[in-house]
Amino acid sequence: VGIEPHHLRVVDREETTLIQVGDRLPAVATPTRTDPAGVDPICTEPNGPCSFHQISMTEALSRPAPVALLVSTPRFCQSDVCGPTIGLLRSALRVRSEPWSAVHAEVFMAPEAGDFATTPVVSALGLAFEPSLVVADASGTVTAALHFTMDATEVAAALETAV
């Protein structure tokens, strides 16, 4: 059995646009049930819009609570690691006692119409992939970021960093 090498590229913080722990979470408008902000659909979760579309990131950051921002596109997930992210976040928040502002943002503007341009949150976070969960404390400072794969334990641990 051959072993394929994996390359890891390490760069200085200034060489990447990817949001990092210690950065401020950008106040970017994300789609809500009342203001889709040009995104259609606002959520591709199979059972309709998830509960994380009540407020926009701009409103979440104005509240005195930690913020969980999940960027994912469930309908277009082709593996078992990105599909359940909404459910993982929902379950992790359900057992927490402190108030949270949680936001889900889709990756594409209007995929059902063939518009695969990315939503503003994707560039604001410097993403070139999904899913990503970015957690910030009540001051809006990023305390954790999970990218590509995440399980229930990792999501719970990421939330714990903000309280």
Disulfide bonds with the S-S distance in Angstrom:
Cys77-Cys82 1.77
